[in-house]
Amino acid sequence: MHKATSLLSVLCLSMALTGCVAAGAGAATAEAVVSPSDEAIEYVRTHDLKPYIGRAIERGDIVRGMSKEDVRFVKGEPPRVEEKGGQTVWVYGTFSQNTPRLLCYFKDGKLVEKTER
């Protein structure tokens, strides 16, 4: 009986430690969590935004439904603006082989699509 209890204790302890090691390894390899800037927090606090848009702004990301003002806050002034098929396209990034890195498509003042190349 004592032998079975000891074996069970060893198994439980090894499982518990394996979980801790795995969690620690995952944390070490995961992308670093970046705290939002004071400016981003203030922007989100002072604008009437949907929660998912506010979270994206705090992460420094852009998502569908953002206004041009929201995208400008996150990405800055677009280096180039084009009109295509009734949509406004903001072009960001460096060009290689005449292909932009990020295209932001707006319709009626809202981001409807982003393309990263």
Contacts in CASP RR format, 6 or more apart in sequence:
PFRMAT RR
TARGET T0000
AUTHOR 0000-0000-0000
METHOD contacts of the structure
MODEL  1
MHKATSLLSVLCLSMALTGCVAAGAGAATAEAVVSPSDEAIEYVRTHDLK
PYIGRAIERGDIVRGMSKEDVRFVKGEPPRVEEKGGQTVWVYGTFSQNTP
RLLCYFKDGKLVEKTER
34 59 0 8 1.000
36 44 0 8 1.000
36 57 0 8 1.000
36 58 0 8 1.000
36 59 0 8 1.000
36 60 0 8 1.000
40 57 0 8 1.000
40 58 0 8 1.000
40 60 0 8 1.000
40 73 0 8 1.000
41 58 0 8 1.000
43 57 0 8 1.000
43 73 0 8 1.000
44 54 0 8 1.000
44 57 0 8 1.000
44 58 0 8 1.000
47 70 0 8 1.000
49 57 0 8 1.000
49 70 0 8 1.000
50 65 0 8 1.000
52 63 0 8 1.000
53 63 0 8 1.000
53 65 0 8 1.000
53 66 0 8 1.000
53 70 0 8 1.000
56 62 0 8 1.000
56 63 0 8 1.000
56 66 0 8 1.000
56 74 0 8 1.000
57 66 0 8 1.000
57 70 0 8 1.000
57 73 0 8 1.000
57 74 0 8 1.000
60 74 0 8 1.000
61 74 0 8 1.000
62 70 0 8 1.000
62 71 0 8 1.000
62 74 0 8 1.000
62 75 0 8 1.000
62 104 0 8 1.000
62 111 0 8 1.000
62 114 0 8 1.000
63 111 0 8 1.000
64 110 0 8 1.000
64 111 0 8 1.000
64 112 0 8 1.000
64 113 0 8 1.000
64 114 0 8 1.000
65 110 0 8 1.000
65 111 0 8 1.000
65 112 0 8 1.000
66 74 0 8 1.000
66 110 0 8 1.000
66 111 0 8 1.000
67 109 0 8 1.000
67 110 0 8 1.000
67 111 0 8 1.000
68 88 0 8 1.000
68 90 0 8 1.000
68 106 0 8 1.000
68 109 0 8 1.000
68 111 0 8 1.000
70 111 0 8 1.000
71 90 0 8 1.000
71 104 0 8 1.000
71 111 0 8 1.000
72 78 0 8 1.000
75 90 0 8 1.000
75 92 0 8 1.000
75 102 0 8 1.000
75 104 0 8 1.000
78 90 0 8 1.000
78 91 0 8 1.000
78 92 0 8 1.000
78 104 0 8 1.000
79 91 0 8 1.000
79 92 0 8 1.000
79 93 0 8 1.000
80 90 0 8 1.000
80 91 0 8 1.000
80 100 0 8 1.000
81 88 0 8 1.000
81 89 0 8 1.000
81 90 0 8 1.000
81 91 0 8 1.000
82 88 0 8 1.000
82 89 0 8 1.000
82 91 0 8 1.000
83 89 0 8 1.000
84 105 0 8 1.000
86 107 0 8 1.000
87 105 0 8 1.000
87 106 0 8 1.000
87 107 0 8 1.000
87 112 0 8 1.000
88 105 0 8 1.000
88 106 0 8 1.000
88 107 0 8 1.000
88 109 0 8 1.000
89 103 0 8 1.000
89 104 0 8 1.000
89 105 0 8 1.000
89 106 0 8 1.000
90 103 0 8 1.000
90 104 0 8 1.000
90 106 0 8 1.000
91 100 0 8 1.000
91 102 0 8 1.000
91 103 0 8 1.000
91 104 0 8 1.000
92 100 0 8 1.000
92 101 0 8 1.000
92 102 0 8 1.000
92 103 0 8 1.000
92 104 0 8 1.000
93 100 0 8 1.000
93 101 0 8 1.000
93 102 0 8 1.000
94 101 0 8 1.000
95 101 0 8 1.000
99 117 0 8 1.000
100 117 0 8 1.000
101 116 0 8 1.000
101 117 0 8 1.000
102 114 0 8 1.000
102 115 0 8 1.000
102 116 0 8 1.000
102 117 0 8 1.000
103 114 0 8 1.000
103 115 0 8 1.000
103 117 0 8 1.000
104 111 0 8 1.000
104 113 0 8 1.000
104 114 0 8 1.000
105 111 0 8 1.000
105 112 0 8 1.000
105 113 0 8 1.000
105 114 0 8 1.000
105 115 0 8 1.000
106 112 0 8 1.000
END
